[in-house]
């Protein structure tokens, strides 16, 4: 009988305990002080656990789909280790992002750099924060990935493929983060830097590669799917398939849709539905909403956006006292004040809700067409025309399951 969603998560989390203990044991074996070992254990528990785990669980789900059967215990453990490797990469990014952005909370608790420093004594009833030590903790989370890959996959034929995949996805995401930071630097509001073209680059590199392509590509390698394979069709003709290129052709637009959806919900969804107060406007985010508004606004509306976007208070940019204004007296349940309300008024005036609805309808058709175009017919053969039995090729269900998880979501 199939496991429930809660049971699937619990089974996946059991593997985290294994890899946590394995990584902590490695530090102990290296002869590091107990204080350092305890710190690293806390960093793993604090930063890697607690999220939705969608990326990690997607690795397990994809391996099962590609194999077309329930996984053996060993297969499940290997797939889950790859899944947690994706979650470690996510944690690496988030610890750094929170530090750069000056964020306050993450997953309902203080960001790691703001968490109490476990190695320091209490002062005035509390411990000092971890602070800039997080700069070192972040890459240690990424390094754990390659320790796990070496321990569990070094003897596999696809070991180098996995190592190169994680390095490549990390580098691409770092490129996206840099592009984002250069486009919207902290404490600098300059809408002239924004455009839908720049936004597309940021989303592709910062979100689509590691959130969508990485989990599936890792699963594909584990299932021995090669860079290319040949299928023999019913009319005896052959077709060369490049599965990783095909996967990217779906996951880049799917990742962009996911981020556009996320940006729109930040503006449109009530906090009680979204689970948080949207902050993209006051945080000067290079989001789909502001870029679309800049494209569609009149000169007068653009001027309103220029004066109010990225401001947390009630005074427009350039107004007397605006440099000191941090007080927000605007709408209830809003991250900012009147400035944020003025930006939202422009969004409503240009019909942003309809623009998003039209986009979602369009991308729904485009993504379904891309998924339907993934070849499943025919027989996979080798260079001699003999049937291949060690893998069964790509499956549309892999992409359909991703798409259906996010299509039409409200939070």
C-alpha positions as CSV (number, residue, x, y, z in Angstrom):
1,X,0.0,0.0,0.0
2,X,1.3,3.5,-0.9
3,X,2.6,5.6,1.9
4,X,0.8,8.8,2.9
5,X,2.4,12.2,2.5
6,X,3.3,12.3,6.2
7,X,4.7,8.7,6.1
8,X,6.8,9.5,3.0
9,X,8.3,12.6,4.8
10,X,9.0,10.6,8.0
11,X,10.8,7.9,6.0
12,X,12.9,10.5,4.2
13,X,13.7,12.3,7.5
14,X,15.0,9.0,9.0
15,X,17.8,9.1,6.4
16,X,18.8,12.5,7.6
17,X,19.6,11.1,11.0
18,X,22.0,8.6,9.2
19,X,23.8,11.3,7.2
20,X,24.0,13.7,10.1
21,X,25.6,11.0,12.3
22,X,27.9,10.1,9.4
23,X,29.1,13.6,8.9
24,X,29.5,14.3,12.6
25,X,31.5,11.1,13.0
26,X,33.8,12.3,10.2
27,X,34.7,15.4,12.2
28,X,35.2,13.3,15.3
29,X,37.5,11.0,13.3
30,X,39.5,14.0,12.1
31,X,40.2,14.8,15.8
32,X,38.3,18.1,16.0
33,X,37.4,19.4,19.4
34,X,34.0,18.3,20.8
35,X,32.9,21.9,20.8
36,X,33.4,22.1,17.0
37,X,31.7,18.8,16.4
38,X,28.7,19.9,18.5
39,X,28.6,23.2,16.5
40,X,28.5,21.3,13.2
41,X,25.8,19.0,14.4
42,X,23.7,21.9,15.4
43,X,24.3,23.7,12.1
44,X,23.1,20.6,10.2
45,X,20.0,20.2,12.3
46,X,19.1,23.9,12.4
47,X,19.7,24.7,8.7
48,X,18.9,21.5,6.7
49,X,15.8,20.3,8.5
50,X,12.5,22.1,8.8
51,X,11.7,23.0,5.2
52,X,9.1,21.6,2.8
53,X,11.7,19.1,1.5
54,X,10.1,19.2,-1.9
55,X,13.4,19.1,-3.7
56,X,14.8,16.2,-1.8
57,X,11.7,14.1,-2.0
58,X,11.5,14.7,-5.7
59,X,14.7,12.8,-6.1
60,X,13.2,9.7,-4.5
61,X,9.9,10.1,-6.4
62,X,11.8,10.5,-9.7
63,X,13.9,7.4,-9.2
64,X,10.8,5.4,-8.4
65,X,9.1,6.7,-11.6
66,X,12.0,6.0,-13.8
67,X,12.5,2.5,-12.4
68,X,8.8,1.8,-12.7
69,X,8.6,-0.1,-9.4
70,X,9.0,0.2,-5.6
71,X,12.6,0.8,-4.6
72,X,14.7,-1.7,-2.7
73,X,16.0,-0.6,0.7
74,X,19.4,0.1,-0.7
75,X,18.0,2.0,-3.7
76,X,15.8,4.1,-1.4
77,X,18.7,5.0,0.9
78,X,20.9,6.0,-2.1
79,X,18.0,8.1,-3.6
80,X,17.3,9.7,-0.2
81,X,21.0,10.6,0.3
82,X,20.9,12.3,-3.1
83,X,17.7,14.1,-2.0
84,X,19.4,15.3,1.2
85,X,22.3,16.4,-0.8
86,X,20.0,18.7,-2.7
87,X,18.6,19.9,0.6
88,X,22.2,20.6,1.8
89,X,22.7,22.7,-1.2
90,X,19.5,24.6,-0.5
91,X,20.7,25.2,3.1
92,X,24.0,26.5,1.8
93,X,22.3,29.1,-0.3
94,X,19.8,30.1,2.4
95,X,22.4,30.7,5.1
96,X,24.3,33.0,2.8
97,X,21.3,34.7,1.4
98,X,19.9,35.5,4.8
99,X,23.2,37.0,5.9
100,X,23.5,39.1,2.7
101,X,19.9,40.3,2.9
102,X,19.9,40.9,6.6
103,X,16.9,38.7,7.0
104,X,15.4,38.1,10.4
105,X,13.7,34.7,10.4
106,X,13.8,31.6,8.3
107,X,11.3,28.7,8.7
108,X,9.8,30.2,11.8
109,X,13.0,30.7,13.7
110,X,15.9,33.2,13.7
111,X,18.2,33.1,10.7
112,X,21.3,31.1,11.5
113,X,23.5,34.1,11.8
114,X,21.1,35.6,14.3
115,X,20.7,32.4,16.3
116,X,22.4,32.2,19.8
117,X,26.1,31.3,19.6
118,X,26.4,27.9,21.4
119,X,30.0,28.3,22.2
120,X,29.7,31.6,24.1
121,X,28.5,32.2,27.7
122,X,25.2,34.0,28.5
123,X,25.4,37.8,28.8
124,X,22.4,39.6,30.3
125,X,20.3,36.5,30.1
126,X,21.1,35.6,26.5
127,X,23.9,34.4,24.3
128,X,25.4,36.6,21.6
129,X,24.4,35.7,18.0
130,X,26.5,33.5,15.7
131,X,27.1,36.4,13.4
132,X,29.8,36.2,10.8
133,X,30.8,32.7,11.7
134,X,27.9,31.8,9.4
135,X,30.1,32.8,6.5
136,X,32.1,29.6,7.2
137,X,29.2,27.5,8.2
138,X,27.5,28.0,4.8
139,X,30.2,26.4,2.6
140,X,30.6,23.6,5.2
141,X,27.0,22.6,4.3
142,X,27.9,22.5,0.6
143,X,31.1,20.5,1.4
144,X,29.1,17.9,3.1
145,X,27.5,17.0,-0.2
146,X,30.8,15.8,-1.7
147,X,31.7,13.9,1.4
148,X,28.4,12.0,1.1
149,X,28.8,11.4,-2.6
150,X,32.3,10.0,-2.0
151,X,31.1,7.8,0.8
152,X,28.1,6.3,-1.0
153,X,28.7,6.6,-4.7
154,X,32.4,6.5,-5.4
155,X,32.2,2.9,-6.8
156,X,29.2,3.8,-9.1
157,X,29.8,4.4,-12.8
158,X,27.9,7.7,-12.5
159,X,29.9,9.0,-9.5
160,X,31.8,11.7,-11.6
161,X,28.5,12.7,-13.2
162,X,27.0,13.4,-9.8
163,X,30.0,15.4,-8.6
164,X,30.1,17.5,-11.8
165,X,26.3,18.0,-11.6
166,X,26.3,19.4,-8.1
167,X,29.3,21.6,-8.8
168,X,27.7,22.9,-12.0
169,X,24.3,23.6,-10.3
170,X,26.0,25.3,-7.4
171,X,28.0,27.6,-9.7
172,X,25.0,28.4,-11.9
173,X,22.9,29.3,-8.8
174,X,25.8,31.5,-7.4
175,X,25.8,33.3,-10.8
176,X,22.1,33.9,-10.4
177,X,22.5,35.2,-6.9
178,X,25.2,37.6,-8.0
179,X,23.0,38.8,-10.9
180,X,20.2,39.4,-8.4
181,X,22.5,41.3,-6.0
182,X,24.0,43.5,-8.7
183,X,20.5,44.2,-10.1
184,X,19.0,45.1,-6.7
185,X,21.8,46.0,-4.3
186,X,21.0,46.3,-0.6
187,X,19.8,49.8,0.3
188,X,19.9,50.9,-3.3
189,X,16.6,51.4,-5.1
190,X,17.1,52.0,-8.9
191,X,14.3,50.7,-11.0
192,X,16.3,51.5,-14.1
193,X,18.3,48.4,-13.4
194,X,15.1,46.2,-13.7
195,X,13.7,44.6,-16.8
196,X,11.8,41.4,-17.6
197,X,14.8,40.2,-19.6
198,X,17.1,40.7,-16.5
199,X,14.4,39.0,-14.3
200,X,14.4,36.0,-16.6
201,X,18.2,35.5,-16.3
202,X,18.0,35.8,-12.5
203,X,15.2,33.2,-12.3
204,X,16.8,30.8,-14.6
205,X,20.1,30.7,-12.8
206,X,18.9,31.3,-9.2
207,X,15.9,29.0,-9.1
208,X,15.3,26.8,-12.1
209,X,18.6,24.9,-12.3
210,X,18.9,23.7,-8.7
211,X,15.2,23.6,-7.7
212,X,13.9,21.7,-10.7
213,X,16.7,20.3,-12.9
214,X,19.1,19.2,-10.2
215,X,16.7,16.7,-8.4
216,X,15.7,15.0,-11.6
217,X,19.1,15.0,-13.2
218,X,20.5,13.4,-10.1
219,X,17.8,10.7,-10.2
220,X,18.5,10.2,-13.9
221,X,22.2,9.5,-13.2
222,X,21.3,7.0,-10.5
223,X,19.0,5.2,-13.0
224,X,21.9,5.0,-15.4
225,X,20.3,7.2,-18.1
226,X,23.1,8.2,-20.4
227,X,23.7,11.6,-22.1
228,X,22.2,10.2,-25.3
229,X,20.3,7.0,-26.3
230,X,18.7,5.7,-29.4
231,X,15.1,4.5,-29.8
232,X,13.8,2.3,-32.6
233,X,10.3,3.2,-33.7
234,X,7.6,1.0,-35.1
235,X,8.6,1.8,-38.7
236,X,12.2,0.6,-37.8
237,X,13.6,4.1,-38.1
238,X,15.7,5.4,-35.2
239,X,15.8,8.6,-33.2
240,X,18.6,9.9,-31.0
241,X,17.4,11.2,-27.6
242,X,19.3,13.7,-25.5
243,X,17.4,13.2,-22.2
244,X,19.3,15.9,-20.1
245,X,18.7,18.5,-22.7
246,X,15.1,17.5,-22.9
247,X,14.7,17.8,-19.2
248,X,16.2,21.3,-19.2
249,X,13.9,22.3,-22.0
250,X,11.0,21.6,-19.6
251,X,12.5,22.7,-16.3
252,X,13.7,26.1,-17.3
253,X,10.2,27.4,-18.3
254,X,8.7,25.4,-15.4
255,X,11.1,27.0,-12.9
256,X,10.3,30.4,-14.4
257,X,6.6,29.8,-14.0
258,X,7.2,28.7,-10.4
259,X,9.0,31.9,-9.5
260,X,6.5,34.2,-11.3
261,X,3.8,32.4,-9.4
262,X,5.7,32.9,-6.1
263,X,6.1,36.6,-6.9
264,X,2.5,37.1,-7.8
265,X,1.3,35.3,-4.6
266,X,3.6,37.6,-2.6
267,X,1.5,40.5,-3.9
268,X,-1.9,39.0,-4.1
269,X,-2.4,36.2,-1.5
270,X,-3.7,37.2,1.9
271,X,-1.2,36.5,4.7
272,X,-3.5,34.0,6.4
273,X,-3.4,32.0,3.1
274,X,0.2,32.6,2.2
275,X,1.5,31.9,5.7
276,X,3.5,35.1,5.8
277,X,3.3,38.8,5.0
278,X,4.5,39.5,1.5
279,X,7.6,41.7,1.5
280,X,8.8,41.9,-2.1
281,X,7.7,45.5,-2.5
282,X,9.3,46.9,0.6
283,X,12.4,44.8,0.1
284,X,13.1,46.1,-3.4
285,X,12.9,42.7,-5.0
286,X,13.4,42.4,-8.7
287,X,10.2,40.5,-9.0
288,X,7.9,39.7,-11.9
289,X,5.3,42.1,-10.5
290,X,7.4,45.2,-10.6
291,X,9.0,44.4,-13.9
292,X,5.6,43.8,-15.5
293,X,4.3,47.0,-14.0
294,X,7.3,49.0,-15.3
295,X,6.6,47.6,-18.8
296,X,2.9,48.4,-18.8
297,X,2.7,51.6,-16.7
298,X,2.1,55.1,-18.0
299,X,4.8,57.8,-17.3
300,X,2.6,59.0,-14.3
301,X,2.3,55.5,-12.9
302,X,6.0,54.9,-13.4
303,X,6.8,58.0,-11.4
304,X,4.6,56.6,-8.5
305,X,6.6,53.4,-8.6
306,X,9.9,55.2,-8.6
307,X,9.0,57.2,-5.6
308,X,7.5,54.4,-3.5
309,X,9.0,51.0,-4.4
310,X,11.5,49.6,-1.9
311,X,10.4,52.0,0.9
312,X,9.2,50.7,4.2
313,X,7.6,53.8,5.5
314,X,4.9,56.3,4.6
315,X,7.0,59.1,2.9
316,X,7.9,58.9,-0.7
317,X,11.5,59.1,-1.9
318,X,12.6,62.7,-2.0
319,X,10.0,63.9,0.5
320,X,11.1,65.9,3.5
321,X,12.2,63.6,6.2
322,X,12.1,60.5,3.9
323,X,15.7,59.5,4.7
324,X,14.7,59.0,8.4
325,X,11.2,57.7,7.8
326,X,10.8,54.1,8.9
327,X,7.4,54.2,10.4
328,X,4.6,52.3,8.6
329,X,1.0,53.4,9.2
330,X,-0.5,51.9,6.1
331,X,-2.7,48.9,5.5
332,X,-3.3,46.2,8.0
333,X,-1.2,43.0,7.5
334,X,1.2,44.8,5.2
335,X,5.0,44.8,5.3
336,X,5.2,48.5,4.7
337,X,3.0,51.5,4.9
338,X,1.5,54.0,2.5
339,X,4.4,53.6,0.1
340,X,3.6,49.9,-0.3
341,X,-0.1,50.7,-0.7
342,X,0.6,53.2,-3.5
343,X,2.7,50.5,-5.4
344,X,-0.2,48.0,-5.1
345,X,-2.6,50.6,-6.4
346,X,-0.5,50.8,-9.6
347,X,-0.5,47.0,-9.8
348,X,-4.2,46.9,-9.6
349,X,-4.6,49.8,-12.1
350,X,-2.6,48.1,-14.8
351,X,-4.6,44.9,-14.3
352,X,-1.8,42.8,-13.0
353,X,-4.1,40.0,-11.9
354,X,-5.5,39.6,-15.4
355,X,-2.0,39.7,-16.9
356,X,-0.9,36.9,-14.5
357,X,-4.1,34.9,-15.3
358,X,-3.4,35.2,-19.0
359,X,0.2,34.2,-18.5
360,X,-0.7,31.1,-16.4
361,X,-3.2,30.0,-19.0
362,X,-0.6,30.4,-21.8
363,X,2.2,28.6,-19.9
364,X,-0.1,25.8,-19.0
365,X,-0.6,25.0,-22.6
366,X,3.1,25.4,-23.5
367,X,4.4,23.2,-20.7
368,X,1.9,20.5,-21.5
369,X,3.0,20.6,-25.1
370,X,6.6,20.3,-24.0
371,X,5.9,17.4,-21.7
372,X,3.8,15.6,-24.4
373,X,6.7,16.0,-26.8
374,X,9.0,13.8,-24.6
375,X,9.4,10.5,-26.6
376,X,8.2,7.4,-24.8
377,X,7.3,5.3,-27.9
378,X,9.7,2.8,-29.4
379,X,12.4,0.5,-28.1
380,X,15.7,1.7,-26.6
381,X,18.5,0.1,-28.5
382,X,22.3,0.2,-28.4
383,X,24.7,0.9,-31.3
384,X,24.3,-2.6,-32.6
385,X,20.5,-2.4,-32.6
386,X,20.1,-4.7,-29.6
387,X,17.5,-3.9,-26.9
388,X,18.8,-2.0,-23.9
389,X,17.7,-3.3,-20.5
390,X,19.7,-1.3,-17.9
391,X,17.5,1.8,-18.2
392,X,14.1,2.6,-19.6
393,X,14.6,6.2,-20.7
394,X,12.7,9.4,-19.7
395,X,9.1,9.3,-18.5
396,X,6.6,12.1,-19.0
397,X,5.2,11.3,-15.5
398,X,8.4,12.8,-14.0
399,X,7.7,16.2,-15.5
400,X,3.9,16.0,-15.1
401,X,4.2,15.3,-11.4
402,X,6.4,18.4,-10.9
403,X,4.0,20.5,-12.9
404,X,0.8,19.4,-11.1
405,X,2.4,20.0,-7.7
406,X,2.7,23.8,-8.5
407,X,0.0,24.5,-11.1
408,X,-2.7,26.8,-9.6
409,X,-1.2,26.7,-6.1
410,X,-2.4,29.4,-3.7
411,X,0.6,29.5,-1.4
